[in-house]
Protein backbone atom coordinates (compact mmCIF):
# COMPACT_ATOMS: atom_id res chain seq x y z
CA UNK A 1 0.00 0.00 0.00
CA UNK A 2 1.36 3.41 -0.96
CA UNK A 3 1.58 5.78 1.99
CA UNK A 4 0.73 9.45 1.98
CA UNK A 5 3.65 11.74 2.70
CA UNK A 6 3.91 13.28 6.14
CA UNK A 7 3.19 16.71 4.65
CA UNK A 8 0.03 15.37 3.01
CA UNK A 9 -1.13 13.90 6.32
CA UNK A 10 -0.31 17.12 8.17
CA UNK A 11 -2.43 19.20 5.82
CA UNK A 12 -5.33 16.75 6.11
CA UNK A 13 -5.21 17.05 9.90
CA UNK A 14 -4.82 20.83 9.84
CA UNK A 15 -7.69 21.16 7.36
CA UNK A 16 -10.07 20.00 10.09
CA UNK A 17 -8.29 21.48 13.12
CA UNK A 18 -6.98 24.78 11.78
CA UNK A 19 -7.72 27.52 9.25
CA UNK A 20 -5.44 26.79 6.32
CA UNK A 21 -4.27 29.58 4.05
CA UNK A 22 -5.44 29.61 0.43
CA UNK A 23 -1.93 28.56 -0.60
CA UNK A 24 -1.98 25.51 1.69
CA UNK A 25 -5.51 24.54 0.65
CA UNK A 26 -4.25 24.51 -2.93
CA UNK A 27 -1.20 22.50 -1.83
CA UNK A 28 -3.51 19.96 -0.18
CA UNK A 29 -5.63 19.69 -3.33
CA UNK A 30 -2.52 19.01 -5.43
CA UNK A 31 -1.30 16.37 -2.98
CA UNK A 32 -4.73 14.71 -2.95
CA UNK A 33 -4.86 14.66 -6.76
CA UNK A 34 -1.31 13.31 -6.96
CA UNK A 35 -2.00 10.56 -4.44
CA UNK A 36 -5.25 9.63 -6.18
CA UNK A 37 -3.42 9.33 -9.50
CA UNK A 38 -0.67 7.20 -7.98
CA UNK A 39 -3.24 4.87 -6.42
CA UNK A 40 -5.01 4.51 -9.78
CA UNK A 41 -1.70 3.59 -11.41
CA UNK A 42 -0.93 1.10 -8.61
CA UNK A 43 -4.28 -0.62 -9.10
CA UNK A 44 -3.71 -1.03 -12.84
CA UNK A 45 -0.04 -2.04 -12.51
CA UNK A 46 -0.83 -4.59 -9.79
CA UNK A 47 -2.95 -6.52 -12.29
CA UNK A 48 0.26 -7.27 -14.20
CA UNK A 49 2.66 -7.51 -11.25
CA UNK A 50 0.71 -9.98 -9.10
CA UNK A 51 2.31 -13.45 -8.96
CA UNK A 52 5.44 -12.32 -10.86
CA UNK A 53 9.02 -11.50 -9.88
CA UNK A 54 8.59 -7.89 -11.03
CA UNK A 55 9.94 -5.32 -8.55
CA UNK A 56 7.83 -2.21 -7.87
CA UNK A 57 9.36 0.47 -5.62
CA UNK A 58 6.99 3.33 -4.80
CA UNK A 59 7.90 6.92 -3.92
CA UNK A 60 11.63 6.35 -4.31
CA UNK A 61 13.71 9.30 -3.09
CA UNK A 62 17.49 9.40 -3.33
CA UNK A 63 20.58 11.58 -3.52
CA UNK A 64 22.25 11.16 -6.93
CA UNK A 65 25.66 10.78 -5.30
CA UNK A 66 26.78 9.15 -2.06
CA UNK A 67 27.12 11.79 0.66
CA UNK A 68 29.46 11.42 3.63
CA UNK A 69 27.81 13.32 6.49
CA UNK A 70 31.16 13.78 8.23
CA UNK A 71 32.13 16.38 5.64
CA UNK A 72 28.82 18.26 5.41
CA UNK A 73 28.45 21.80 6.74
CA UNK A 74 24.64 21.57 6.72
CA UNK A 75 22.03 18.94 7.48
CA UNK A 76 21.83 16.07 5.01
CA UNK A 77 18.07 16.73 4.90
CA UNK A 78 18.82 20.07 3.21
CA UNK A 79 20.62 18.45 0.28
CA UNK A 80 18.81 18.30 -3.05
CA UNK A 81 17.21 14.91 -3.71
CA UNK A 82 15.44 13.19 -6.60
CA UNK A 83 11.90 11.85 -6.28
CA UNK A 84 10.46 9.09 -8.47
CA UNK A 85 6.81 8.03 -8.20
CA UNK A 86 7.41 4.48 -9.42
CA UNK A 87 10.57 2.49 -10.07
CA UNK A 88 9.93 -0.88 -11.71
CA UNK A 89 12.30 -3.70 -12.63
CA UNK A 90 10.60 -5.88 -15.23
CA UNK A 91 11.62 -7.73 -18.39
CA UNK A 92 15.19 -7.24 -17.06
CA UNK A 93 14.85 -3.50 -17.71
CA UNK A 94 14.45 -0.61 -15.28
CA UNK A 95 11.42 1.66 -15.74
CA UNK A 96 10.46 4.91 -14.04
CA UNK A 97 6.83 6.04 -14.23
CA UNK A 98 6.07 9.64 -13.32
CA UNK A 99 2.32 10.06 -12.71
CA UNK A 100 0.44 13.27 -13.57
CA UNK A 101 -3.21 13.50 -12.52
CA UNK A 102 -4.08 16.81 -14.19
CA UNK A 103 -7.75 17.82 -14.30
CA UNK A 104 -7.22 20.26 -17.18
CA UNK A 105 -6.65 19.80 -20.91
CA UNK A 106 -3.34 20.58 -22.61
CA UNK A 107 -2.20 21.53 -26.09
CA UNK A 108 1.14 20.48 -27.58
CA UNK A 109 2.41 22.72 -30.37
CA UNK A 110 5.90 23.26 -31.78
CA UNK A 111 7.62 21.38 -28.96
CA UNK A 112 5.83 23.38 -26.26
CA UNK A 113 2.90 22.70 -23.93
CA UNK A 114 -0.03 25.10 -23.48
CA UNK A 115 -3.16 25.48 -21.37
CA UNK A 116 -6.50 25.84 -23.17
CA UNK A 117 -6.30 29.62 -22.74
CA UNK A 118 -3.01 29.77 -24.63
CA UNK A 119 -0.71 30.29 -21.67
CA UNK A 120 2.44 28.20 -21.76
CA UNK A 121 2.64 25.18 -19.45
CA UNK A 122 5.95 24.00 -17.98
CA UNK A 123 7.29 21.06 -19.99
CA UNK A 124 6.57 17.91 -17.89
CA UNK A 125 9.21 15.97 -19.84
CA UNK A 126 11.94 18.06 -18.21
CA UNK A 127 11.31 16.16 -14.97
CA UNK A 128 11.53 12.84 -16.82
CA UNK A 129 14.85 13.87 -18.36
CA UNK A 130 16.19 14.83 -14.94
CA UNK A 131 15.13 11.46 -13.53
CA UNK A 132 16.91 9.69 -16.38
CA UNK A 133 20.14 11.59 -15.80
CA UNK A 134 20.09 11.17 -12.02
CA UNK A 135 19.21 7.47 -12.22
CA UNK A 136 22.09 6.91 -14.64
CA UNK A 137 24.44 8.50 -12.11
CA UNK A 138 22.99 6.41 -9.30
CA UNK A 139 23.16 3.10 -11.18
CA UNK A 140 26.64 3.94 -12.47
CA UNK A 141 27.75 4.48 -8.90
CA UNK A 142 26.80 0.87 -8.19
CA UNK A 143 29.14 -0.24 -10.98
CA UNK A 144 26.19 -1.67 -12.88
CA UNK A 145 24.60 -1.25 -16.29
CA UNK A 146 20.90 -1.71 -16.92
CA UNK A 147 18.75 -0.57 -19.81
CA UNK A 148 16.33 2.07 -18.61
CA UNK A 149 13.06 3.59 -19.86
CA UNK A 150 11.65 6.77 -18.29
CA UNK A 151 7.96 7.36 -18.83
CA UNK A 152 5.44 10.13 -18.15
CA UNK A 153 1.89 8.88 -17.46
CA UNK A 154 -1.14 11.17 -17.80
CA UNK A 155 -3.46 9.14 -15.59
CA UNK A 156 -6.68 11.22 -15.66
CA UNK A 157 -9.07 9.56 -18.09
CA UNK A 158 -11.07 12.81 -18.44
CA UNK A 159 -8.06 14.82 -19.60
CA UNK A 160 -7.49 15.52 -23.30
CA UNK A 161 -4.08 16.34 -24.74
CA UNK A 162 -4.40 17.85 -28.19
CA UNK A 163 -1.66 17.10 -30.74
CA UNK A 164 -0.06 14.61 -28.37
CA UNK A 165 3.48 13.96 -29.62
CA UNK A 166 4.32 10.43 -30.70
CA UNK A 167 6.79 9.43 -28.01
CA UNK A 168 7.61 6.30 -26.06
CA UNK A 169 8.14 8.61 -23.09
CA UNK A 170 4.41 9.48 -22.85
CA UNK A 171 1.48 7.25 -21.92
CA UNK A 172 -2.14 8.37 -21.54
CA UNK A 173 -4.83 6.56 -19.58
CA UNK A 174 -6.57 5.15 -22.66
CA UNK A 175 -3.54 3.09 -23.71
CA UNK A 176 -1.97 2.49 -20.29
CA UNK A 177 -2.98 -1.16 -19.98
CA UNK A 178 -1.79 -1.91 -23.51
CA UNK A 179 1.59 -0.31 -22.82
CA UNK A 180 2.00 -2.00 -19.44
CA UNK A 181 1.16 -5.42 -20.89
CA UNK A 182 4.26 -5.13 -23.08
CA UNK A 183 6.70 -4.14 -20.34
CA UNK A 184 5.30 -5.78 -17.19
CA UNK A 185 6.88 -9.16 -17.94
CA UNK A 186 8.79 -11.52 -15.63
CA UNK A 187 12.51 -10.96 -15.20
CA UNK A 188 14.76 -13.74 -16.48
CA UNK A 189 17.65 -12.76 -14.21
CA UNK A 190 18.04 -12.17 -10.49
CA UNK A 191 18.06 -8.45 -9.63
CA UNK A 192 18.12 -8.78 -5.84
CA UNK A 193 21.57 -7.16 -5.58
CA UNK A 194 20.38 -4.15 -7.58
CA UNK A 195 17.34 -3.89 -5.31
CA UNK A 196 19.60 -3.96 -2.23
CA UNK A 197 21.76 -1.23 -3.77
CA UNK A 198 18.70 0.90 -4.46
CA UNK A 199 17.25 0.39 -0.98
CA UNK A 200 20.58 1.34 0.58
CA UNK A 201 20.32 4.74 -1.07
CA UNK A 202 16.63 5.36 -0.39
CA UNK A 203 16.02 8.59 1.55
CA UNK A 204 13.10 8.87 3.98
CA UNK A 205 14.04 11.85 6.16
CA UNK A 206 13.35 14.85 3.93
CA UNK A 207 13.43 18.55 4.75
CA UNK A 208 9.92 19.34 3.49
CA UNK A 209 8.50 16.49 5.60
CA UNK A 210 9.47 18.16 8.89
CA UNK A 211 7.30 19.35 11.77
CA UNK A 212 4.32 21.61 11.06
CA UNK A 213 4.87 25.21 12.14
CA UNK A 214 1.69 25.66 14.13
CA UNK A 215 0.96 26.28 17.80
CA UNK A 216 -0.64 23.38 19.66
CA UNK A 217 -3.04 25.68 21.53
CA UNK A 218 -4.41 27.17 18.29
CA UNK A 219 -5.61 23.81 16.98
CA UNK A 220 -9.21 22.65 17.14
CA UNK A 221 -9.67 19.85 19.64
CA UNK A 222 -11.76 16.71 19.26
CA UNK A 223 -11.77 13.37 17.47
CA UNK A 224 -12.28 13.09 13.72
CA UNK A 225 -12.92 10.42 11.09
CA UNK A 226 -9.74 9.53 9.20
CA UNK A 227 -11.73 8.57 6.10
CA UNK A 228 -13.82 11.72 5.57
CA UNK A 229 -12.55 14.21 8.16
CA UNK A 230 -15.88 14.75 9.92
CA UNK A 231 -16.19 14.91 13.69
CA UNK A 232 -16.86 11.62 15.50
CA UNK A 233 -19.86 11.27 17.77
CA UNK A 234 -19.62 9.22 20.94
CA UNK A 235 -22.14 6.36 20.96
CA UNK A 236 -21.27 4.89 24.35
CA UNK A 237 -18.26 4.20 26.55
CA UNK A 238 -16.41 2.11 23.97
CA UNK A 239 -17.62 3.22 20.54
CA UNK A 240 -17.68 6.27 18.27
CA UNK A 241 -19.56 6.91 15.04
CA UNK A 242 -18.76 9.24 12.15
CA UNK A 243 -21.48 11.86 11.68
CA UNK A 244 -21.01 11.74 7.90
CA UNK A 245 -19.92 8.34 6.57
CA UNK A 246 -21.48 6.49 9.54
CA UNK A 247 -18.38 4.37 10.16
CA UNK A 248 -18.31 2.89 13.68
CA UNK A 249 -14.95 2.90 15.47
CA UNK A 250 -13.78 1.43 18.80
CA UNK A 251 -12.32 3.88 21.32
CA UNK A 252 -8.91 2.17 21.23
CA UNK A 253 -8.64 2.95 17.50
CA UNK A 254 -9.80 6.53 18.04
CA UNK A 255 -7.25 7.01 20.83
CA UNK A 256 -4.39 5.71 18.67
CA UNK A 257 -5.46 8.05 15.88
CA UNK A 258 -5.29 11.04 18.26
CA UNK A 259 -1.77 10.01 19.32
CA UNK A 260 -0.69 9.55 15.70
CA UNK A 261 -2.05 12.97 14.70
CA UNK A 262 0.01 14.72 17.38
CA UNK A 263 3.16 12.91 16.26
CA UNK A 264 2.48 13.59 12.57
CA UNK A 265 2.05 17.31 13.22
CA UNK A 266 5.06 17.84 15.46
CA UNK A 267 7.33 15.18 16.93
CA UNK A 268 8.65 17.61 19.54
CA UNK A 269 5.27 17.96 21.24
CA UNK A 270 5.10 15.91 24.47
CA UNK A 271 2.98 12.79 24.12
CA UNK A 272 1.68 12.73 27.68
CA UNK A 273 -1.72 11.29 28.65
CA UNK A 274 -2.84 14.80 29.67
CA UNK A 275 -1.85 16.28 26.30
CA UNK A 276 -3.62 13.49 24.43
CA UNK A 277 -6.77 13.96 26.51
CA UNK A 278 -6.72 17.70 25.80
CA UNK A 279 -6.18 17.13 22.06
CA UNK A 280 -9.19 14.80 21.97
CA UNK A 281 -11.32 17.44 23.75
CA UNK A 282 -11.71 15.03 26.69
CA UNK A 283 -13.22 12.32 24.49
CA UNK A 284 -10.37 10.01 25.53
CA UNK A 285 -9.32 10.22 29.19
CA UNK A 286 -5.75 10.33 30.47
CA UNK A 287 -6.59 7.29 32.62
CA UNK A 288 -7.57 5.33 29.48
CA UNK A 289 -4.31 6.36 27.80
CA UNK A 290 -2.14 5.32 30.75
CA UNK A 291 -3.92 2.00 31.16
CA UNK A 292 -3.64 0.95 27.53
CA UNK A 293 -0.10 2.22 27.02
CA UNK A 294 0.94 0.02 29.94
CA UNK A 295 -0.89 -2.94 28.41
CA UNK A 296 0.78 -2.08 25.05
CA UNK A 297 -2.54 -1.74 23.24
CA UNK A 298 -1.59 1.88 22.53
CA UNK A 299 1.75 3.05 21.16
CA UNK A 300 3.13 6.50 21.91
CA UNK A 301 5.81 6.28 19.23
CA UNK A 302 6.60 4.29 16.11
CA UNK A 303 8.77 1.23 16.56
CA UNK A 304 12.10 1.26 14.71
Secondary structure, DSSP 8 states (H G I E B T S, - for coil): -----HHHHHHHHHHHHS---HHHHHHHHHHHHHHHHHHHHHHHHHHHHTTS--EEEEEEEE-SS---GGG-SS-GGGS--EEEEEEEEETTEEEEEEEE--SS-EEEETTEEE-TTS-EE--THHHHHHHHHHHHHHHHHTT----EEEEEEE--TT--EET----TTEEEGGGHHHHHHHH----SS--HHHHHHHHHTB----GGGS-----GGGS--S-B-TTT--BEEE-SSSEEEETTT--EEEHHHHHHHHHHHHHHH-TTS---HHHHHHHTTTSS-HHHHHHHHHTTSS-SS---
